[in-house]
Amino acid sequence: MYNPSQHFWNHTSSSNTLGLQGGSNMRRQWSLKKVCVQLVDCRKTSEMVHNSNCPLSGSGVPSGESNQHLDKKKKCMSKTKIINKHEHRHTGEKPYACDQCGNTFSQIGQLVKHQRIHTGEKPYQCLGCGASFSTSYVLAVHQRVHTGEKPYGCDHCGKRFSQSGNLFTHKRIHTGEKPYGCDQCGKRFTFSVGLVRHMRIHSGEKPYHCLDCGSSFITSYELKVHQRIHTGEKPYGCGQCGKRFAQLPSLIYHKRLHTGDKPYGCDQCGKRFIHSGNLLTHRRIHNGEKPYHCLDCGRSYSSSFDLKVHQRTHTGEKPYGCDQCEKRFTRLGNLVAHERIHTGEKPYGCDQCENRFAESGNLVKHKRIHTGEKPYGCDQCGNRFAESGNLVKHERIHTGEQPYGRHLV
């Protein structure tokens, strides 16, 4: 009896390997075996007797069960497609091109998925919420929102993720890797989205606009937080004093006022800070760095916040208003200090003489009476002063400036 398996494996003997070597040899032999099956002439019908010769060996394929032969031919065609797909990975061949944008692909299935970008087709629908997706894979990932499945775990801290890509980027927190760098100032970022947001500082782009007051913001999150000014929403509350905040980080930093925790210290002067951003800004006092520039007047600032506040002098924006006298301010801190005029609150007390002040800056100035500190010096005569305003007035002696005009008697 004719044994087709034996017949085909006869072609994969040492004399029929077409000179192929190494690990791909066996895969290629299997490919030749299947091609041999494919090329046997079926005479277009299952009723005809097979009289064709095998194109590899020349030996005749005996007549027999044509239906069985046709089944083998179909299986052969399926296997051949798999082989072709696999070989495209090695050759880099991408024979399937998108007729709309020109992108090419190694597999027809990849092209079909890609074309849904142009057509907007989303054939895979979530039964849980009705959301639609362009591929079955994206649907499967989405369904983890409903199931809570997080199959990818960090081996450093145990945190788990629903997508492998999220785990991959999370690991950079542990390794310190920051692959995304700003080509203007050199600052580097762990995530690409961080670089995109940062670049808007240089470009001045603020794509997110408040419909209530017209203010613009670099990120959608900043807009969302800003809108709480209009809505009055403060979802985060302190469990010790009951004070509420519009942002979670603000609550975290506030709690450090109760605990006294200042985890960020300057390695040059020892001063410590509640917030890492405050330390970063403080260090610029030592190095003189002012990386934020006003496009209107060219002035430079050590922090993006100071630049933002300064720009309000050009725009006239005063987003913070007193609800008792309608006076408005460019800074939230100025509004808070102003409101103490109405309440009479003086939270800053001198530990040497019982005087109290509504603003911390006034307390600092007052303490110089006790310490004798005079940090502001005239570079022409050497006289020193406890307040910068007194120095400005003194310098007019040297310059002869009379800013208020000459009064005639």
For each residue, the residues with C-beta under 8 A, 3 or more apart:
1:
2: 7 61 62 64
3: 6 7
4: 7 8 37 72
5: 8 9
6: 3 9 10
7: 2 3 4 10 54 59 61
8: 4 5 11 12 33 36 37
9: 5 6 12 13 33
10: 6 7 13 16 57
11: 8 16 29 32 33 36 54 56 57
12: 8 9 16 17 29 30 32 33
13: 9 10 16 17
14: 17
15:
16: 10 11 12 13 32 56 57
17: 12 13 14 20 25 28 29
18: 28 32
19:
20: 17 24 25 28 29
21: 24 25
22: 25
23: 26 27
24: 20 21 27 28
25: 17 20 21 22 28 29
26: 23 29 30
27: 23 24 30 31 83
28: 17 18 20 24 25 31 32
29: 11 12 17 20 25 26 32 33
30: 12 26 27 33 34
31: 27 28 34 35 79 80 83
32: 11 12 16 18 28 29 35 36 56
33: 8 9 11 12 29 30 36 37
34: 30 31 37 38 76 79 80 83
35: 31 32 38 39 56 76 80
36: 8 11 32 33 39 40 54 55 56
37: 4 8 33 34 40 72 73 75 76
38: 34 35 73 76 77 80
39: 35 36 54 55
40: 36 37 50 52 54 61 69 73
41: 50 52
42: 45 46 48 50 66 69 70 73
43: 48 50
44: 48
45: 42 48 66
46: 42 66 67 69 70
47: 66
48: 42 43 44 45 66
49: 63 66
50: 40 41 42 43 61 62 63 64 66 69
51: 60 61 63
52: 40 41 60 61
53: 57 58 59 60 61
54: 7 11 36 39 40 57 58 59 60 61
55: 36 39 58
56: 11 16 32 35 36
57: 10 11 16 53 54
58: 53 54 55
59: 7 53 54
60: 51 52 53 54
61: 2 7 40 50 51 52 53 54
62: 2 50
63: 49 50 51
64: 2 50 68 69
65: 68 69
66: 42 45 46 47 48 49 50 69 70
67: 46 70 71
68: 64 65 71 72
69: 40 42 46 50 64 65 66 72 73
70: 42 46 66 67 73 74
71: 67 68 74 75
72: 4 37 68 69 75 76
73: 37 38 40 42 69 70 76 77
74: 70 71 77 78
75: 37 71 72 78 79
76: 34 35 37 38 72 73 79 80
77: 38 73 74 80 81
78: 74 75 81 82
79: 31 34 75 76 82 83
80: 31 34 35 38 76 77 83 84
81: 77 78 84 85
82: 78 79 85 86
83: 27 31 34 79 80 86 87
84: 80 81 87 88
85: 81 82 88 89 106 107
86: 82 83 89 90
87: 83 84 90 91 93
88: 84 85 91 92 93 94 95 106 107
89: 85 86 106
90: 86 87
91: 87 88
92: 88 106
93: 87 88 106
94: 88 97 104 105 106
95: 88 104 106
96: 104 105 106 107 108 110 111
97: 94 102 103 104 105 111
98: 101 102 103 104 105 111 114 115 118
99:
100: 115 118
101: 98 118
102: 97 98
103: 97 98 114
104: 94 95 96 97 98
105: 94 96 97 98 108 110 111 114
106: 85 88 89 92 93 94 95 96 110
107: 85 88 96 110 111
108: 96 105 111 112
109: 112 113
110: 96 105 106 107 113 114
111: 96 97 98 105 107 108 114 115
112: 108 109 115 116
113: 109 110 116 134 135
114: 98 103 105 110 111 117
115: 98 100 111 112 118 119
116: 112 113 119 120 121 122 123 134 135
117: 114 120 134
118: 98 100 101 115
119: 115 116
120: 116 117
121: 116 134
122: 116 125 132 133 134
123: 116 132 134
124: 132 133 134 135 136 138 139
125: 122 130 131 132 133 139
126: 129 130 131 132 133 139 142 143 146
127:
128: 143 146
129: 126 146
130: 125 126
131: 125 126 142
132: 122 123 124 125 126
133: 122 124 125 126 136 138 139 142
134: 113 116 117 121 122 123 124 138
135: 113 116 124 138 139
136: 124 133 139 140
137: 140 141
138: 124 133 134 135 141 142
139: 124 125 126 133 135 136 142 143
140: 136 137 143 144
141: 137 138 144 162 163
142: 126 131 133 138 139 145
143: 126 128 139 140 146 147
144: 140 141 147 148 149 150 162
145: 142 162
146: 126 128 129 143
147: 143 144
148: 144
149: 144 162
150: 144 153 160 161 162
151: 160 162
152: 160 161 162 163 164 166 167
153: 150 158 159 160 161 167
154: 157 158 159 160 161 167 170 171 174
155:
156: 171 174
157: 154 174
158: 153 154
159: 153 154 170
160: 150 151 152 153 154
161: 150 152 153 154 164 166 167 170
162: 141 144 145 149 150 151 152 166
163: 141 152 166 167
164: 152 161 167 168
165: 168 169
166: 152 161 162 163 169 170
167: 152 153 154 161 163 164 170 171
168: 164 165 171
169: 165 166 172 190 191
170: 154 159 161 166 167 173
171: 154 156 167 168 174 175
172: 169 175 176 177 178 179 190 191
173: 170 190
174: 154 156 157 171
175: 171 172
176: 172
177: 172 190
178: 172 181 188 189 190
179: 172 188 190
180: 188 189 190 191 192 194 195
181: 178 186 187 188 189 195
182: 185 186 187 188 189 195 198 199 202
183:
184: 199 202
185: 182 202 291
186: 181 182
187: 181 182 198
188: 178 179 180 181 182
189: 178 180 181 182 192 194 195 198
190: 169 172 173 177 178 179 180 194
191: 169 172 180 194 195
192: 180 189 195 196
193: 196 197
194: 180 189 190 191 197 198
195: 180 181 182 189 191 192 198 199
196: 192 193 199 200
197: 193 194 200 218 219
198: 182 187 189 194 195 201 202
199: 182 184 195 196 202 203 205
200: 196 197 203 204 205 206 207 218
201: 198 204 218 292 304
202: 182 184 185 198 199
203: 199 200
204: 200 201 295
205: 199 200 218
206: 200 209 216 217 218
207: 200 216 218
208: 216 217 218 219 220 222 223
209: 206 214 215 216 217 223
210: 213 214 215 216 217 223 226 227 230
211:
212: 227 230
213: 210 230 319
214: 209 210
215: 209 210 226 317 319
216: 206 207 208 209 210
217: 206 208 209 210 220 222 223 226
218: 197 200 201 205 206 207 208 222
219: 197 208 222 223
220: 208 217 223 224
221: 224 225
222: 208 217 218 219 225 226
223: 208 209 210 217 219 220 226 227
224: 220 221 227 228
225: 221 222 228 246 247
226: 210 215 217 222 223 229
227: 210 212 223 224 230 231
228: 224 225 231 232 233 234 246
229: 226 232 246 319
230: 210 212 213 227
231: 227 228
232: 228 229
233: 228 246
234: 228 237 244 245 246
235: 244 246
236: 244 245 246 247 248 250 251
237: 234 242 243 244 245 251
238: 241 242 243 244 245 251 254 255 258
239:
240: 255 258
241: 238 258
242: 237 238
243: 237 238 254
244: 234 235 236 237 238
245: 234 236 237 238 248 250 251 254
246: 225 228 229 233 234 235 236 250
247: 225 236 250 251
248: 236 245 251 252
249: 252 253
250: 236 245 246 247 253 254
251: 236 237 238 245 247 248 254 255
252: 248 249 255 256
253: 249 250 256 257 274 275
254: 238 243 245 250 251 257 258
255: 238 240 251 252 258 259
256: 252 253 259 260 261 262 274
257: 253 254 260 274
258: 238 240 241 254 255
259: 255 256
260: 256 257
261: 256 274
262: 256 265 272 273 274
263: 272 274
264: 272 273 274 275 276 278 279
265: 262 270 271 272 273 279
266: 269 270 271 272 273 279 282 283 286
267:
268: 283 286
269: 266 286
270: 265 266
271: 265 266 282
272: 262 263 264 265 266
273: 262 264 265 266 276 278 279 282
274: 253 256 257 261 262 263 264 278
275: 253 264 278 279
276: 264 273 279 280
277: 280 281 303
278: 264 273 274 275 281 282
279: 264 265 266 273 275 276 282 283
280: 276 277 283 284
281: 277 278 284 302 303
282: 266 271 273 278 279 285 286
283: 266 268 279 280 286 287 289
284: 280 281 287 288 289 290 302 303
285: 282 288 302
286: 266 268 269 282 283
287: 283 284
288: 284 285
289: 283 284 302
290: 284 293 300 301 302
291: 185 300 302
292: 201 300 301 302 303 304 306 307
293: 290 298 299 300 301 307
294: 297 298 299 300 301 307 310 311 314
295: 204
296: 311 314
297: 294 314
298: 293 294
299: 293 294 310
300: 290 291 292 293 294
301: 290 292 293 294 304 306 307 310
302: 281 284 285 289 290 291 292 306
303: 277 281 284 292 306 307
304: 201 292 301 307 308
305: 308 309
306: 292 301 302 303 309 310
307: 292 293 294 301 303 304 310 311
308: 304 305 311 312
309: 305 306 312 330 331
310: 294 299 301 306 307 313
311: 294 296 307 308 314 315
312: 308 309 315 316 317 318 330
313: 310 316 330
314: 294 296 297 311
315: 311 312
316: 312 313
317: 215 312 330
318: 312 321 328 329 330
319: 213 215 229 328 330
320: 328 329 330 331 332 334 335
321: 318 326 327 328 329 335
322: 325 326 327 328 329 335 338 339 342
323: 326
324: 339 342
325: 322 342
326: 321 322 323
327: 321 322 338
328: 318 319 320 321 322
329: 318 320 321 322 332 334 335 338
330: 309 312 313 317 318 319 320 334
331: 309 320 334 335
332: 320 329 335 336
333: 336 337
334: 320 329 330 331 337 338
335: 320 321 322 329 331 332 338 339
336: 332 333 339 340
337: 333 334 340 358 359
338: 322 327 329 334 335 341
339: 322 324 335 336 342 343
340: 336 337 343 344 345 346 347 358 359
341: 338 344 358
342: 322 324 325 339
343: 339 340
344: 340 341
345: 340 358
346: 340 349 356 357 358
347: 340 356 358
348: 356 357 358 359 360 362 363
349: 346 354 355 356 357 363
350: 353 354 355 356 357 363 366 367 370
351:
352: 367 370
353: 350 370
354: 349 350
355: 349 350 366
356: 346 347 348 349 350
357: 346 348 349 350 360 362 363 366
358: 337 340 341 345 346 347 348 362
359: 337 340 348 362 363
360: 348 357 363 364
361: 364 365
362: 348 357 358 359 365 366
363: 348 349 350 357 359 360 366 367
364: 360 361 367 368
365: 361 362 368 386 387
366: 350 355 357 362 363 369 370
367: 350 352 363 364 370 371 373
368: 364 365 371 372 373 374 375 386 387
369: 366 372 386
370: 350 352 353 366 367
371: 367 368
372: 368 369
373: 367 368 386
374: 368 377 384 385 386
375: 368 384 386
376: 384 385 386 387 388 390 391
377: 374 382 383 384 385 391
378: 381 382 383 384 385 391 394 395 398
379:
380: 395 398
381: 378 398
382: 377 378
383: 377 378 394
384: 374 375 376 377 378
385: 374 376 377 378 388 390 391 394
386: 365 368 369 373 374 375 376 390
387: 365 368 376 390 391
388: 376 385 391 392
389: 392 393
390: 376 385 386 387 393 394
391: 376 377 378 385 387 388 394 395
392: 388 389 395 396
393: 389 390 396
394: 378 383 385 390 391 397
395: 378 380 391 392 398 399
396: 392 393 399 400 401 402 403
397: 394 400
398: 378 380 381 395
399: 395 396
400: 396 397
401: 396
402: 396 405 406
403: 396
404:
405: 402
406: 402
407:
408:
409:
